[in-house]
Amino acid sequence: MRPGGTDHRKVGTGIEPAPSPDAGEPGLERAPKYKNRRAAVLGLGTSGEAAAKLLCQEGAEVVIFDNACPEVLGEKIAAMTKLGIRVVAGKPAENINVDFDTVVLSPGIDPSVRLVQNFSRRGARFTGELELAYELCRKPVIAITGTNGKTTTTQLIEIMLNRAGIRTIACGNIGMPFCDAVRKQGELDAFTVEVSSFQLETISSFRPRVAVWLNLTPDHLDRYASVEEYRTAKLRIFDNQRAEDFAVVNLRDELPDIPARRLTFSAYSLEGDLWREKEIIYFRGTPVLNMEETQLAGVHNAENLMAALGVAFALKIPWQPAGAGLKEYRLLPHRCENVGDIGGVRFINDSKATNLDALYKALESQQSPVVLIAGGKDKGFEFDSVTGLVSSKVKHAVLIGEMAERINNTWRDSIPCSLAVSLEEAVTVARSKAASGDVVLFSPGTSSFDMFRNYADRGNQFRQIVQGLTR
């Protein structure tokens, strides 16, 4: 039955328990798979720690390997030791000469590093934290991937499902690892999982009931040899889906045949299942959501909302409760966040823009003249693809980080550019170039790790600098 029609069932019963490969039939006890097995976890980051805890809970004998110095990992080692989990750190982790039944590779670790290669030479078959969690998961999964918009869409789906009576939690690449969420599955009806290309590299049985494909643009070319290799990793989200599953996909992207039932969306075309005219989102000709009643604006957020509504249709959630949840959502920091108005100049923090498509969409949504602050870590791609939009929207660019010189060489014939050695200097220069009515947009277009801990640290520093200008 289509959402919006008469349905006397309790909202949220459109999603039924789906057994994962080792879960057995719903309602039956699952045989312990990892009890007394020897498990190695490579990496003591957030996902590695979560995988180790889940394996320990399942009765495995767990050892974590991390090539960081023991002194750096001191607190984490102590916490793991209390749980009965051994940690091997530093150089000894790279030279271990022991075989394990299960080897879990954390997604943030490059497979080419010595720690991983040592296990590869010993014939280890790697699984990932995502796959491990799925093996032990007994509830349906909604999985979201794409270059941009994953976190916003994941949170939109989370609030929409909970508002409709389907108990879920946002997890995966968004913050809480999937393994941690699985340990709470008795309190949930479904999992809403943000998945990255790194996580998808090591799946074998991972099967989302609903898979969401938001978009794909060049990214992570410091990890992948080509955009096609990056795309291939992303496409694995559909590998194990079946005819009864759903794939909610962006109409603009040409995707291969998908076994699941396909629902399409687009903010640029009227040919999909979901489309937009002005601020109204339609599903197959029926208006289902007015964006002006939400806290979101812009083309990119229209597509994020459409993707969430596609999930609502797949799960038989009527449009009214779906829309009620979406209207409650508030944007996270660092995503086109207004952090101050000084002398008629609006300062916008879009530090989450870690690739060119995110920069493009942030610029596309601006109606005022822009002074742009961009640049950061060299991720292996060029900034020439956005030059046309930059020349039409930006009056001056202030460039920072590893890529500053290269971006300057690309843009200097189209717009005036300045180079800054620090973010504080960049904000000072940008303010001097902006007039009343302009926007200073901090949308780097690449990662932060050359100068900052992460995009949040970068965005927080930008906010603090801007707020300091008013003192």
Secondary structure, DSSP 8 states (H G I E B T S, - for coil): --TTS---S-TTTT------TTS-STTS----SSTT-EEEEE--SHHHHHHHHHHHHTT-EEEEEE-S-TTTTHHHHHHHHHTT-EEEESGGGGS-----SEEEE-TTS-TTSHHHHHHHHTT--EEEHHHHHHHT--S-EEEEE-SSSHHHHHHHHHHHHHHTT----EEETTSS-HHHHHTTGGG-S-EEEE--HHHHTT-SS---SEEEE----S--TTTSSSHHHHHHHHHGGGTT--TTSEEEEETTS-----SSEEEEEESS-SSSSEEEETTEEEETTEEEEEGGGSS--SHHHHHHHHHHHHHHHHTT--HHHHHHHHHH----TTSSEEEEEETTEEEEE-TT--SHHHHHHHHHT--S-EEEEE--S--S--SGGGHHHHHHHEEEEEE-STTHHHHHHHHTTTS-EEE-SSHHHHHHHHHHH--TT-EEEE--SS--TTTSSSHHHHHHHHHHHHHHTT-
